[in-house]
Amino acid sequence: MSDKILQIENLTVSFDGFKAIKNLNFSLDPGELRVVIGPNGAGKTTFLDTITGKTQPTIGRVIFKDRDLRGLKEHQIARMGIGRKFQTPRVYLNLTPREGLELSCNRRKNIIGAVFGKPTTAERRTVSGLLDTIGLTNKADIQAALLSHGEKQRLEIGMLVAQSPDLLLVDEPVAGLTDEETEKVGDLLMALAESHSIIVIEHDMEFVRQIARQVTVLHEGTVLCEGTMDEVQTDPHVIEVYLGHQDEAEAA
């Protein structure tokens, strides 16, 4: 058995001859918060797509909790304990945050039971705790459509957590947010990292500095560099391909 919650081995993903991912190796420890950065076209979205089963590897393996995910469908992988948050919030705009969280943590499998069934005492307790965690207790009973963009981002993260995943994949959670909202999302992710493994894809370097423990840099579909934010920022290859030429960075 591996001590890694996620292990990616020699991963290659080809689309009509174009290799979006090239011989990529990556691993994540249980309880680790990892930030993945890279220029546009580096393969970040394909990287997440392969973990969730949206895209199948051409070569290589994605192993989650010691199980090879090859051939599994997206819903099967989600039920194994992988939750994904996309860049644009996907929340139930006509429901309140409380109702959205209740629906997300509902263990009844049929649609009628999920929509019309009353939450259990345990579910109500879970929802109350999640509302507090995501900072929406005071707005728990207004329509989600009335929330700010940042509040919707936090609500969607809460809805993912309500499904009890072991691994959270979070794609650009602070795009378009104010500085205040960005800081709140960062605080939320760092709090969740106490009990979850998390991979965050992000472009906002100030946000990366706020939350990053370890950073992986992707370039042209493979891992260019890994380390702390300080180590990544001073790596000459990263400076060249992502952060700008070294002399330009120093001038800034």
Secondary structure, DSSP 4 states (H G I P E B T S, - for coil): --S-SEEEEEEEEEETTEEEEEEEEEEE-TT-EEEEE--TTSSHHHHHHHHHTSS--SEEEEEETTEE-TT--HHHHHHHTEEEE-SS----TTS-HHHHHHHHH----SHHHHHHSPPPHHHHHHHHHHHHHTT-GGGTTS-GGGS-HHHHHHHHHHHHHTT--SEEEEE-TTTT--HHHHHHHHHHHHHHTTTSEEEEE---HHHHHHH-SEEEEEETTEEEEEE-HHHHHH-HHHIIIII--HHHHHH-
